[in-house]
């Protein structure tokens, strides 16, 4: 779990609102190949899989979520919400699930790889076998 990192983004506040710029430069943790947004229903879980090669950065846009990151030997739970000043960087080979805790919650996920069906590990049983082989 030591490879899971909180990435802080600068934000600028004014009387009219908040600005959070994201610059994809050499200081960004990886080269972005894909971005998608998850909209979840309250108390429903999305994700619930692992990736063999894909690194992901989870950034809450709206609402509140519980990000659960697992290996066969440990679990880390991180609450994130739209007022968080950080995103969560998850490298490959971690099992991830996201539980949406508030209505209209939205999570942005940035990836370093394009969608590849073969990169997904879809059952925890399969994941344990894969994890123990690495």
C-alpha positions as CSV (number, residue, x, y, z in Angstrom):
1,X,0.0,0.0,0.0
2,X,3.0,2.2,0.2
3,X,2.7,3.0,-3.6
4,X,-0.7,4.6,-3.1
5,X,-0.2,8.4,-3.0
6,X,-2.2,11.5,-2.4
7,X,-1.5,14.0,-5.1
8,X,-2.3,17.6,-4.1
9,X,-3.5,20.1,-6.6
10,X,-3.3,23.8,-6.1
11,X,-6.6,25.6,-6.0
12,X,-7.4,29.3,-6.2
13,X,-10.4,30.7,-4.4
14,X,-12.2,34.0,-5.0
15,X,-15.6,35.5,-4.2
16,X,-17.0,33.9,-7.4
17,X,-15.8,30.4,-6.7
18,X,-12.8,28.1,-7.0
19,X,-10.4,27.2,-9.8
20,X,-8.3,24.0,-9.8
21,X,-6.0,23.9,-12.8
22,X,-4.4,20.6,-13.9
23,X,-1.4,20.9,-16.1
24,X,-0.1,17.8,-17.9
25,X,3.5,18.7,-17.7
26,X,6.7,16.9,-16.6
27,X,5.6,17.2,-13.0
28,X,2.4,15.3,-13.5
29,X,2.8,11.7,-12.2
30,X,2.2,10.1,-15.6
31,X,1.3,10.8,-19.2
32,X,-2.5,10.8,-19.6
33,X,-4.0,8.6,-22.3
34,X,-7.6,8.5,-21.1
35,X,-10.0,10.3,-18.8
36,X,-13.5,9.2,-17.8
37,X,-16.1,10.2,-15.3
38,X,-18.1,7.8,-13.0
39,X,-21.6,8.7,-11.9
40,X,-22.7,6.5,-9.1
41,X,-26.0,5.8,-7.3
42,X,-25.9,6.2,-3.5
43,X,-24.4,3.2,-1.7
44,X,-23.6,1.4,-5.0
45,X,-20.2,0.2,-5.9
46,X,-18.3,0.8,-9.2
47,X,-15.0,-0.4,-10.3
48,X,-14.4,-3.6,-8.2
49,X,-11.5,-4.8,-10.4
50,X,-7.7,-4.5,-10.8
51,X,-5.5,-3.6,-13.7
52,X,-2.3,-5.4,-14.7
53,X,-0.6,-2.4,-16.3
54,X,-2.8,0.7,-15.9
55,X,-2.1,3.5,-13.4
56,X,-5.1,5.5,-12.3
57,X,-5.6,8.9,-10.6
58,X,-9.0,9.3,-8.8
59,X,-10.2,12.8,-8.4
60,X,-13.6,13.6,-6.9
61,X,-15.6,16.2,-8.8
62,X,-18.9,16.2,-6.9
63,X,-20.3,14.5,-3.8
64,X,-18.6,12.0,-1.5
65,X,-17.1,8.6,-2.1
66,X,-15.3,5.8,-0.4
67,X,-12.3,4.4,-2.3
68,X,-11.3,0.9,-1.2
69,X,-7.9,-0.3,-2.3
70,X,-7.0,-3.9,-1.6
71,X,-4.4,-6.5,-2.0
72,X,-4.9,-10.2,-0.9
73,X,-3.3,-9.2,2.4
74,X,-4.5,-5.7,3.2
75,X,-7.2,-3.1,2.7
76,X,-7.0,0.7,2.7
77,X,-10.1,2.9,2.8
78,X,-10.0,6.5,1.8
79,X,-12.9,8.9,1.9
80,X,-12.7,11.5,-0.8
81,X,-15.1,14.3,-1.7
82,X,-15.4,17.4,-3.8
83,X,-13.8,19.6,-1.1
84,X,-10.7,17.3,-1.0
85,X,-7.5,19.1,-2.0
86,X,-6.0,15.9,-3.4
87,X,-6.5,13.0,-5.8
88,X,-5.5,9.4,-5.2
89,X,-2.8,7.8,-7.4
90,X,-3.2,4.0,-7.7
91,X,-0.6,2.1,-9.6
92,X,-1.3,-1.2,-11.4
93,X,-1.9,-4.4,-9.5
94,X,-4.2,-3.0,-6.8
95,X,-7.9,-4.0,-6.5
96,X,-10.1,-0.9,-6.4
97,X,-13.7,-0.2,-5.7
98,X,-15.6,3.0,-5.3
99,X,-18.7,3.4,-3.2
100,X,-20.8,6.5,-3.9
101,X,-22.0,8.0,-0.6
102,X,-24.0,11.0,-1.8
103,X,-26.5,11.6,-4.5
104,X,-25.1,13.1,-7.7
105,X,-21.5,12.1,-6.9
106,X,-19.0,12.3,-9.8
107,X,-15.5,10.9,-9.9
108,X,-13.0,11.7,-12.6
109,X,-10.4,9.0,-13.3
110,X,-7.3,9.7,-15.3
111,X,-5.3,6.8,-16.8
112,X,-1.9,6.2,-18.4
113,X,-3.3,3.7,-20.8
114,X,-6.1,3.5,-23.4
115,X,-8.9,1.0,-22.7
116,X,-7.6,-2.6,-23.0
117,X,-10.0,-5.4,-22.0
118,X,-7.0,-7.7,-21.5
119,X,-5.6,-5.4,-18.8
120,X,-8.6,-6.0,-16.5
121,X,-8.7,-8.6,-13.7
122,X,-12.4,-9.0,-13.0
123,X,-12.7,-11.4,-10.1
124,X,-11.0,-11.2,-6.8
125,X,-10.2,-15.0,-7.0
126,X,-8.4,-14.3,-10.3
127,X,-6.7,-11.3,-8.8
128,X,-5.3,-13.3,-5.9
129,X,-3.7,-15.8,-8.3
130,X,-2.3,-13.0,-10.4
131,X,-1.0,-11.0,-7.4
132,X,0.8,-14.0,-5.9
133,X,2.5,-14.8,-9.2
134,X,4.1,-11.3,-9.6
